[in-house]
Amino acid sequence: MEAKHFGEIVYKLRQDRNMTLKEAAGDTITPNNLSRFEKGLASVKVDTFFEILSRFNLDAEDYVEVLHIQDDKSQRSKQILNSLSQNDRMKARQILGKKSEWGNIIEYYILKLFILNQEKENTIDKLTPDEEEAVNYLLNYIFNIDTLYLRDFIIIETLLMFKIQFFELKFLEYIEKLIMKGLEDSKDITDLSYRRYTITGTILVRTYSRYGYYDKAENLIYKLKIIMSKEFHNPYSVYNLFHLSMFEVYNLLRQNNPKGIKQANTVIHYMDAQNYLFPLAKIFETKNLFVQEVKRLNKTGIPFTTEDEE
């Protein structure tokens, strides 16, 4: 983000708060210098910038939201995702453009792989050289960090969305190590970070199982259930425990374990109860996708039917 955008952010926040230049400047900066900063005619030190922001009485999430609104690259990313949601992959590729057009190479690689997965979700068996470059760059990035921040979860989830394995088991094990480290220190993280850790942990369960590491999937399910059960007061725990149960069903069925059918019926009953109380389209859609996947994976010889089919 160019320096002038930070001044534009301060100007927007000041206007939203109906504050004068003098009120926003306080004792941190002169009103004249603040005005020049807002117009992109001058820069300020980092500590001065945050001193100014502190006068608007906002949370960190508010700053992030405004940063995304003002950032041209964030708007470009949003346009790509909107195009994909409308199945217009050609437009998404056009908006993505060339690597040289992006200051943040990681953002470019994430979006490139996201578009690739949307285009060839079930047919990818080999990566092109530039796609392999994107995967390797992101793999190396994750291997070189020892603490996960919010943007890192997006990178991991992008890499884990492919049904074909393009990386070694040690990468998945390293992700699990980072996730468990973060969750074990959950008292020191925000609700948003807790949610990201548990969502990514659940996705890792799915990935272990898809790639045939059933014991590792089962072991991670066990560890995540213990942690999320302890944090049951957190509203995200209920949601993620539900999805964890779905992936546990898939993992059992991939091993032809009859317990998978029993647990699948329990999950269906839970969704039916939800749908009775809150008839939302998303619940109905999730149930249909779950039923389809259970039927596809079920090789136990035990019939699987729902009340809707009886």
N, C-alpha and C positions, 0 to 999 in steps of 0.2 A: 504494500500500500504506500502510495506517495505521501510525502510529508504534509502536503496541503490538505489531504483528506482528514488528517487528525484535527486540523483547525476547523474543518467543516463539521466534524462530529461535535466538537465543543460548541460551535455556533448553534447547531440543531438542538442539542441538549439545553443550552441556555434559553433558547426561544421556547422550547417545550415547558421549561420551568418558569417562564415569564420573569427572568432575572435580567437586570441591567448589567452592563459591562463591569461597573464598579462592584456590584454584588458578587458576580462570579469571580472577579479578580481577587477580592479580599486583600490580604497583605502579601499574597504570593507573587503577584505580578501587577504592573501598572495597567489600568484600563486601556491605554493607548497601545501597549505591547500586546495585550490580549486581542484587541481588535485586529492588529496586523497579523497575529497568528491565525485567527479565524479566516482571514482573507488569503492565507497562504503566502504572505509577504515576509514572514519571519518564522523562526523555529523556536522551540523552548526545550529546556532540559527535561529528561524523563521524569525526575521527581517533581518538577514544576507541573508537568502535564497531569500527573496523578493527584497532585494537590488541588488542581482546578476541578478535576472530575469528582473529587470527594465532596465538593461543595454542592453537588447536585442530588445528594442523598439517594444513590442508586446502588443496586446489587451488582455483582460481577456479571451475572447473566444479562442484565440490562445493557452493559457495555458491549458484551459479545453480540447481542442482537443489533445494536446500532452499528457496530463495526461491519457486520454482514450486510446491512442495508446500504451502507456507504461504499463498500468495497466493490469495485467493478468486477474483479475476478469472482467474488462470491455470487454476484448477480449472473455472471456467465455460467457458473456451475449450476445455479438454479434453473437457468434456461435449458441446459443440457438434460437435467433430470426431468423437467416438465416435458421435453420432447420425447424422452424414453417412456414416460408414463402414458403418452399418447401413441406409443409404438412407432414414432417417427424417428427411426434410427439414422436415416440419412441426414436429417436436419441436425441431430445430435452430433454426428461426426463433423459436419460443417461448422458448427459452433465451436467444437473443440479446437479445430484448426491445427496448427503446427506447434511442436514442442518449443520452438524458439519464441513463440508469442506469450509464453507463460513464464513469469518470474519465479513462481513456486513450482518446481519440477515435480514434487511429490503430488500436488493437486492434479497436475496433468496426467501423471501415470495412473492415479486412482480412477479418474474419469475414463481414461482410455480402456482400462481393464473392465470397468463397470459396463461400458458400451459393448465391449467384446462379449461379456457374459450374457447380456440381454440379446445379442444377435445370435449366439451359437451355444446357448445354455446346455443343450443335450447332444451337441455334435462335435465339441472341441476334442481333438485327440493329439494335436500338435500346435505349438505356438510358433508364430512367425518371429524372425530375429528381433524386430522392434518390440513385440509383445513380451518376448523372453527378457529383453533389456528392462522393461518396466517391472516385471516380476522380480528379477534379481536385484534391482535397485531397492525395491520396497522390502525384500527379504533382508538385505544387508542393513537397511535402516533399522528394522526391528531388532536384529541381532546385536546392534550397537547401542541399545538403550537398556536401562535396567529399571525404569519406572514408566508406567503408562500414563499419558495425559489424554484428554478427550479426543484430539485429532488422531492419536495413535490407534484408537479402537476402530476408527473408520478404515485405516490401512489394513488392519488385521482382518476385519470382516469382509473387506474387498477380496483379499487373498483366499479366504475360506469359502467364498461363495461358489467356487468352481467344483463341479462334481468329479472332475478328473484330478488326480494328485500330481501337482507340478513341483513339489518340494519334498525334502526328506522328513522322516519322522521327528528328527531332532528339532526341527522348527516348531512343530506342534507342541513338543514337550517344553520348549523354551517359552512359548506363549502361555502354557499352563502354569509354568513357574511364575511368570509375571502376574498372571491373574490371581493366583493363590496368595502371592505376596501382598497384592493390593487389598484383597478381601480380608486377609488376616489382620490388616491394619485399618479395618473399616471404620473404626472410631475416629480416625483422623481424616476421613474423606467426606466429600459432600454427597447429598442424596443423588445428584446427577452422576457423579463418578461411580457410586455404588451401583446405580442402574446399569451403567455401561459395563462395569466389570461382570455383573451377573448375566447380562445379555450376551456378551462375548464369550463367557464361559459356557453358556448354553449352546451357542453356535459351535464352539469347539467340540462339545459332546457329539453334535450332529456330524461334524467333520471326521472325528475319530471313527465313528460308526460307519460312515460312508466308505472310508478307506480300508475298512476291515479290522481296525484296532478295537475290537469289541470289549476286551478286558479293560483297556484304558478308558473307553467311554463309560463303562460301568463304574470304574473307580472314581472318575471325575463326577459322575452323577451323585455318588455317595457323598463325596466331599462338599459339593455344592448344596445338596439338600440339608446337610448339617448346618452350614453357614447361613443359608437363607431361612431356615427354620428358627434360628436364634434371632434373626433380624425380622421376624414376622410382622412387627409393628410397621415396618417399612412397606408402603403400598405396592412397591415394585416387586417385592418378594412373592406375593400371591400370583401375579401375572407371570413371572419367570418360572416359578415352581410348576405352574400349569404347562408351560411349553416344555419344561424339562421332562415332565411326565410323558408328553407326546413323543419326544425323542427317545425316551427310555423304551417305549413300546416298539418303536422302529428298530432299536438296537436288539431287543429280545427276538423280534421276528426275523431279523437277518440271521439269527442263529437257530431258527426253527424252534424256539422255546415257546411251549404252550402258554406260559405265563403272560406272553405278549398279548394274546387274545383276551385273557381275563382283565388285564390292565386297560386294554383298548376299550372294553365295555364300560369300565369305571370312568374313563375319560369322556366317553360319549354321554353317560348319565350326567356328568358334571356340566357338559356343554348344553344338554337339554334343559337342565335346571336354570342355567344362565339365560338361555333363550326364552324360557317361560317367563322369567322375571323381567328381562331386558331384551325384547325382540329386536336385536340389532343385526343389520345385514352382515357385519363383519363376523359375528359369531356363527351365523349360518354358513358363510363362505369358509371359515376355518374348519367347521365340522365336515363339510363336503370334501375338502382337500385331505383332511385326516382320514376319512373313510376310504377314499380312493387309494391313499398310500398304504393303509393297512391291508386292503385287498390285494394290492400289487405285491406286497412283501410276504403275505401269508402263504407259507408252504407247509404249515403244520398239519394239514388235513382236517383241522377243526373249522367248521363253517363259521363265517363272520357275517352276521346280518344285524341291521339296526331296526328299531321299532318302525321307522318310516317305510321299511321294505316288507314288513310282515303283514 
